[in-house]
């Protein structure tokens, strides 16, 4: 029961309580609905006291109230706006995702508001903590899933990128075919003759990285002859990757191929090999995933899987537009491509022997 309402809200047909309204917020804060509107649209300055504005915001937080901004925009004929939630744009991959979304948005006259997670690859804080947020839908990377779990109840459609299909609250997903990419890596290395593999895995708890590990293990097990001799986890930095790769290269038998979850980890693997007196690719082959600028900057250039980052951003925006327009968007799977460069070659004669053994 909200304060001053005198009635108790009933649950909807699905057993859930109804979504709180601006009237509920007004009753809780002891103000008019007009005051609630002014405060939540951030137009209260000079009209409402700071103390009263804070009481409105507190009431909205307590009730879990978020305005249905999509419906409001349609009523008022305003330009639609999408919120893109990604890790910080110091990450080249997500800068390209933003570029693709922005290009598609420009073609459809929709604004894009960027909300980077200040913690890099960690979960983003709730972007709707600001009462002035006025967007019609959200596109978010899997690394912000926890922060965005309440969006469906808030009335905003959510499209997830690089995320497991079919999980609430997302109404659609857009993914690169990461499983096929890992299978292409394995097929390439197996064709070269590698049988002892190491996995340099990203220490990030998301569906996409779990999928890479699963497909790698399954692909090698299916051969009956290849094996995964070591798995080392590392944060997505060259420094951490170098240390993890050094541990992997001390395994016995030493892997003749290091499969890395992304190009930054692969760069660290190449650095570790050089420090240990090993040659890439003559002594150990190294592969990455992403095809960042870095992949062509290291020496030798990286064999890697090219992920369609810009296409992901564009497809995410297109899916969101479909949902806003009342159409089904479903789950989109984008093709990936193995790019063969100089960091892979047949294994050395006799297979891998760990340095010092």
ROROMAR-850560 format. One line per 3 residues: number of its first residue (from 1); their letters; for each residue x, y, z of C-alpha. Coordinates in steps of 0.2 Angstrom, whole numbers, always signed. Layout:
N
NUM	A	X,Y,Z | ...
This chain:
357
1	XXX	+0,+0,+0 | +7,+17,-5 | +6,+31,+8
4	XXX	-10,+41,+7 | -18,+30,-7 | -30,+21,+5
7	XXX	-30,+5,-7 | -19,-10,-10 | -13,-14,-27
10	XXX	-18,-31,-34 | -6,-42,-43 | -8,-44,-62
13	XXX	-13,-60,-70 | +4,-67,-69 | +5,-65,-51
16	XXX	+17,-51,-51 | +12,-34,-43 | +8,-20,-55
19	XXX	+22,-8,-61 | +22,+7,-49 | +15,+23,-57
22	XXX	+19,+41,-55 | +4,+43,-44 | +11,+30,-32
25	XXX	+27,+40,-31 | +17,+56,-28 | +8,+48,-14
28	XXX	+24,+41,-6 | +32,+58,-7 | +17,+68,-2
31	XXX	+17,+79,-18 | +7,+81,-34 | +10,+71,-50
34	XXX	+16,+87,-58 | +30,+89,-45 | +35,+70,-49
37	XXX	+35,+74,-67 | +46,+90,-65 | +59,+81,-54
40	XXX	+60,+65,-64 | +63,+75,-80 | +76,+85,-71
43	XXX	+66,+101,-73 | +63,+105,-55 | +77,+118,-52
46	XXX	+69,+135,-46 | +52,+127,-45 | +54,+113,-32
49	XXX	+64,+114,-16 | +80,+103,-16 | +73,+93,-1
52	XXX	+56,+90,-9 | +65,+84,-25 | +76,+72,-15
55	XXX	+60,+65,-7 | +53,+62,-24 | +69,+53,-30
58	XXX	+69,+43,-14 | +51,+38,-16 | +54,+32,-34
61	XXX	+69,+22,-29 | +59,+14,-15 | +45,+9,-26
64	XXX	+57,+4,-41 | +48,+16,-52 | +54,+20,-69
67	XXX	+44,+30,-82 | +39,+21,-98 | +49,+33,-108
70	XXX	+46,+23,-125 | +28,+26,-124 | +30,+44,-118
73	XXX	+42,+48,-133 | +29,+40,-145 | +15,+51,-138
76	XXX	+25,+67,-139 | +33,+64,-156 | +50,+66,-149
79	XXX	+66,+59,-157 | +69,+41,-150 | +85,+38,-141
82	XXX	+94,+21,-137 | +106,+19,-123 | +122,+9,-127
85	XXX	+130,+1,-112 | +148,-6,-115 | +164,-7,-106
88	XXX	+175,+8,-107 | +179,+13,-125 | +198,+11,-121
91	XXX	+193,-6,-127 | +195,-6,-146 | +182,-19,-149
94	XXX	+168,-10,-140 | +173,+6,-149 | +170,-3,-165
97	XXX	+153,-9,-158 | +148,+9,-154 | +153,+15,-172
100	XXX	+142,+2,-180 | +127,+6,-168 | +130,+25,-172
103	XXX	+130,+22,-190 | +114,+12,-190 | +106,+25,-178
106	XXX	+111,+39,-190 | +102,+30,-205 | +86,+29,-194
109	XXX	+87,+46,-186 | +88,+39,-168 | +100,+46,-155
112	XXX	+113,+35,-146 | +118,+39,-129 | +134,+30,-124
115	XXX	+136,+23,-106 | +153,+16,-103 | +156,+5,-88
118	XXX	+169,+15,-78 | +176,-1,-72 | +182,-7,-89
121	XXX	+176,-25,-91 | +167,-26,-74 | +148,-24,-72
124	XXX	+141,-7,-75 | +132,+3,-62 | +113,+5,-65
127	XXX	+112,+19,-78 | +94,+23,-73 | +100,+29,-55
130	XXX	+99,+46,-63 | +80,+51,-64 | +84,+62,-79
133	XXX	+88,+47,-90 | +76,+48,-105 | +79,+33,-117
136	XXX	+68,+22,-127 | +78,+6,-126 | +95,-2,-122
139	XXX	+108,-11,-130 | +121,-19,-118 | +136,-30,-118
142	XXX	+136,-46,-108 | +148,-38,-95 | +134,-26,-89
145	XXX	+120,-39,-88 | +119,-39,-69 | +117,-20,-68
148	XXX	+103,-21,-81 | +93,-35,-74 | +78,-24,-70
151	XXX	+75,-16,-87 | +60,-27,-92 | +50,-22,-77
154	XXX	+55,-4,-80 | +46,-5,-97 | +62,-3,-108
157	XXX	+66,-16,-121 | +84,-23,-119 | +95,-31,-133
160	XXX	+110,-40,-127 | +126,-42,-136 | +138,-57,-134
163	XXX	+126,-65,-122 | +117,-82,-120 | +101,-82,-130
166	XXX	+85,-84,-122 | +89,-77,-105 | +78,-63,-97
169	XXX	+77,-49,-97 | +84,-47,-115 | +71,-47,-129
172	XXX	+84,-51,-142 | +102,-55,-143 | +116,-52,-156
175	XXX	+131,-63,-155 | +146,-67,-166 | +147,-86,-170
178	XXX	+161,-88,-157 | +159,-107,-156 | +162,-108,-175
181	XXX	+177,-96,-173 | +185,-108,-160 | +181,-123,-171
184	XXX	+190,-114,-185 | +205,-111,-174 | +206,-129,-169
187	XXX	+204,-136,-186 | +218,-124,-192 | +230,-130,-179
190	XXX	+226,-148,-180 | +229,-147,-199 | +246,-140,-196
193	XXX	+250,-156,-185 | +248,-149,-167 | +242,-161,-154
196	XXX	+248,-153,-137 | +237,-137,-134 | +237,-124,-120
199	XXX	+223,-112,-117 | +226,-95,-111 | +208,-91,-105
202	XXX	+201,-74,-100 | +198,-72,-81 | +181,-65,-85
205	XXX	+165,-73,-79 | +154,-71,-95 | +145,-83,-107
208	XXX	+156,-79,-121 | +172,-84,-113 | +164,-100,-105
211	XXX	+159,-104,-123 | +176,-103,-130 | +183,-114,-116
214	XXX	+169,-127,-119 | +171,-128,-138 | +190,-129,-137
217	XXX	+189,-144,-125 | +176,-152,-135 | +185,-150,-152
220	XXX	+201,-157,-145 | +192,-172,-136 | +183,-176,-152
223	XXX	+200,-180,-161 | +205,-194,-150 | +223,-189,-152
226	XXX	+225,-170,-147 | +225,-165,-129 | +223,-149,-118
229	XXX	+239,-150,-107 | +237,-134,-98 | +224,-120,-95
232	XXX	+229,-104,-87 | +218,-89,-83 | +223,-71,-85
235	XXX	+215,-53,-84 | +213,-45,-101 | +230,-36,-100
238	XXX	+247,-40,-108 | +255,-40,-91 | +244,-53,-84
241	XXX	+244,-63,-100 | +263,-64,-101 | +264,-71,-83
244	XXX	+250,-84,-87 | +258,-89,-104 | +275,-91,-95
247	XXX	+266,-104,-83 | +258,-112,-98 | +275,-114,-107
250	XXX	+283,-122,-92 | +270,-137,-93 | +276,-154,-97
253	XXX	+274,-158,-111 | +275,-140,-117 | +261,-136,-128
256	XXX	+266,-133,-146 | +251,-121,-148 | +243,-108,-137
259	XXX	+225,-104,-140 | +221,-87,-133 | +204,-80,-129
262	XXX	+208,-63,-137 | +221,-54,-145 | +228,-45,-130
265	XXX	+231,-62,-122 | +239,-68,-138 | +251,-53,-137
268	XXX	+256,-57,-120 | +259,-75,-125 | +271,-70,-139
271	XXX	+280,-59,-126 | +281,-73,-114 | +288,-85,-128
274	XXX	+302,-72,-132 | +307,-70,-114 | +309,-89,-112
277	XXX	+320,-90,-128 | +306,-98,-138 | +302,-93,-156
280	XXX	+284,-89,-163 | +279,-99,-173 | +294,-111,-175
283	XXX	+293,-117,-157 | +276,-112,-152 | +261,-106,-162
286	XXX	+249,-93,-155 | +231,-88,-160 | +220,-74,-154
289	XXX	+202,-69,-156 | +195,-52,-161 | +207,-46,-175
292	XXX	+211,-29,-166 | +223,-17,-173 | +236,-25,-161
295	XXX	+235,-42,-171 | +244,-34,-186 | +255,-23,-175
298	XXX	+264,-37,-166 | +278,-47,-174 | +275,-60,-181
301	XXX	+257,-54,-185 | +243,-64,-176 | +233,-78,-183
304	XXX	+216,-73,-176 | +197,-74,-178 | +190,-59,-184
307	XXX	+174,-54,-175 | +161,-42,-183 | +161,-29,-170
310	XXX	+153,-15,-181 | +141,-27,-187 | +136,-32,-170
313	XXX	+133,-14,-165 | +122,-11,-181 | +112,-27,-179
316	XXX	+109,-23,-160 | +102,-6,-165 | +91,-14,-179
319	XXX	+85,-27,-167 | +80,-13,-154 | +71,-3,-168
322	XXX	+61,-19,-172 | +56,-22,-154 | +51,-3,-152
325	XXX	+41,-5,-168 | +31,-20,-161 | +40,-33,-171
328	XXX	+49,-49,-165 | +68,-47,-166 | +74,-64,-160
331	XXX	+92,-69,-159 | +105,-65,-172 | +121,-75,-175
334	XXX	+134,-66,-186 | +148,-76,-195 | +166,-75,-190
337	XXX	+182,-77,-200 | +199,-85,-196 | +213,-74,-202
340	XXX	+229,-84,-205 | +245,-74,-202 | +262,-77,-196
343	XXX	+260,-83,-178 | +255,-101,-183 | +266,-115,-191
346	XXX	+268,-134,-190 | +275,-140,-173 | +293,-142,-170
349	XXX	+299,-160,-173 | +297,-171,-158 | +283,-161,-150
352	XXX	+284,-150,-135 | +297,-152,-121 | +296,-139,-107
355	XXX	+311,-128,-105 | +322,-135,-92 | +316,-153,-94
